[in-house]
Amino acid sequence: MELRDDEIEALGTQGFFMRDAFLGKEQAHAIHAEAKALVEAGTLKPAGIRRGADRTEDAAVRGDFITWVQPALETALGALSRAFTELGEALSAGAYLGLGRFDLQLAHYPGDGACYVRHRDAFPGQSNRRVTAIYYANTDWQPEHGGVLQLHLETGTLDVEPRLDRLVVFLSEQLEHEVLPAHAPRLALTAWFYGRDVAR
């Protein structure tokens, strides 16, 4: 995998880039099917706010259900995980980010107005997440379904529709973002990349 010059430039100047048709329609539908099966199996739990002893749940702040994903290699989710590995290598080579491991999370918004209020994925100065990469697995998304990712840029806000096979990549420490209320089920798989010196 190689990053285009315009993607590298956008990441440096705006803090993000987006790529459609990331894996192709057939692979995207397979990923959707496997992600939906995990949801239907009851493996996802309500997402929390903060970590450790300070962890709490507040659906008004964050209303999705999540699970950490460690897929088998031969699955569609395994192919997505390999694509994220290649993406991390490409970001390190093309944008000199020095990325190492990543965690992969499946998030499901059930479609009852669930949202995630404005936040950052990391805070500057900590050994924390450096890059966020979100892959959308929504086969029939329509504007009335909501669940738009809203990016807060220096120039204003940008709404990103969670369409099937769309990849959004942004700098975790830099970009504030939110998920606007979802009125239909919404699936997203997020990889959070850390620096090479961050141990698991």
N, C-alpha and C positions, 0 to 999 in steps of 0.2 A: 504494500500500500504506500502510495506517495501523496503528499499534500500538494494541492495546487498553489501557485504563487499568490493568488488572490485570497486563498484561505489563510495562509500564513500572515499575509498583510492585515487581513481583517482581525485575526487573533491579536496581533500586536497593537493595532490602532483602536479597535473597538472592544476588544476583550472577548470576542466570540466569532464563530463562523457556523454555517449551516450547510448540510449536504443532503439533497434528496436522492432517492433511489440508491441508498447506501449498499444494500446487499442484493437487491432484485426482488421482484414481486413474489416469486415462488418461495424463496427463503423467508421473506417477510411473513407470508401466510403461515408457514410452518412454525415460525417463532410465536406468532399470535396463538396458534393452536396449543402449543406447549405451555405458554404463559397462562392462557385461559384455563387449561387443565389444572395447573397449580392452584389457581383461585378456586375452582370448583371443588378441589380436594380439601379445601379448608386449611391450607398450609400457611396462609397469610395472617398476620396479627395486626392490630391497630398500631399505627406509627406513634412513637413517643416524641416528646420535646425534651431536649437536653439529654445528658448521659449520666450513668452511674446513679448515685443516691439522689440526684436532683431530677431524675427522669419523671415525667408526668405525661398524662394524656389529656388533650384538649382538642376536640374535633372542630371547634371554632377557629383554631389556629392551624391545625393540620388534620385533615380528615381521611387520609389514605390508609390502606392496609398494605403491609410490606413483608417481604421475606428476603433473606440473603441467598443468593443463587451460586451453587457450585456444580454446574452441569456436567454430565458425562460427555466425553468428546464426540461421540457419534450422534448426538442430538442436535436439533436446530439451535437450541440455546448454547450448546457447546460451540457451534460455528460462530455464533455471535460473540462469545467470549474470546475466541481466537481472533476475530476481527478487531476486538478492543485491544488485544495484545499488540496486534500490528499497528493499530492507531497510536498507541503509546510510543511504540518505536519510531513511528513517523513523526510524531510531535517532538520527540527528543532529537531526532536527526534534523528536521526541518526548522523547528522553532527553538532549538537549544534549551529545552525545558528540563532535561535530566530526570525523566520520569522513571519510576520503578513499578512496583506492584499496584494493583487496583482491587477494589472491592466492587462486587456486582450485586445490585438490589433490584428486585421487581416490586413495583408499586402499582396498586389497583385503587382507583377512585370509583366508588360504587355507583355514582351518578345521581346522588341525592342532594346535590349542591355542595359536595365536599370540595375543599380548597386547601391551599397551603399559603399562608400569608407571606408577605415580603420578607426576604432573609438572604443571607449569604451562606454558602456551603462551608466556608472556612474563614478564619480570622488571621490577618497579617501578623507575621512574626512568630507563629507557632509551627511546629513540625506537623503539618496537617495536610489536608487535601489541597492539591495544586491545580488540578484540571477536573472538570465535570464533563462527562459525555453522556447524553441522554438519547436513547433510541426508542422511537414510538412504534407500537404494535397494534394500532387501531385500524381495523380493516375497512370500516365504513363511516369514518368521521365526517360529520356535517357541522356547519357553523352553529346550529341550534344546540348541538351537544355540549358546547362550552369546553371547559378544561384547558383553555389556552394558556401557554407559558408566556408570561409577560416579563420581558427583560427591561431593566431600568438602566438606560445608557446615559452618558453625559448629555446627549442631544435630545433626550426624551425617552418615552417608552416604545417598545417594539413588541407586538403580539406575534407569537409563533404558534401556528396551528399544529396540533399533535397528530399529524397525518402519518399513515402507514409508511414505514421504511425511511422516515426522516431522522437524520442525526443532527443534534445540536451540541456543539463543543464550546465551553467557555472557561475562563480563568476563575477558579473557585473562590479565591480571596478577593477578587475585584468586583464581580458582577452580582448586584442584588437582583433578585427575581422572585416571582410568585406564580402559583397556579390558580387561575381564576376559577370560580365555581363550575364544577362538572355536572352536567345534567344527563349524562349517559355514561355507561361504564368506560373507563379510560385506563389503558395499560402503558406503562413506561418502564424501560430497563435502563438503569443508571450505573455507569462505571465512574468511580471516584479514584483518580490517580494520585499517588503520593510520590515524593522525591525518592531517589535511589537510596538515600541514607536512612529512610524511615523503616524500622522493623515492624513486623506484624505484631 
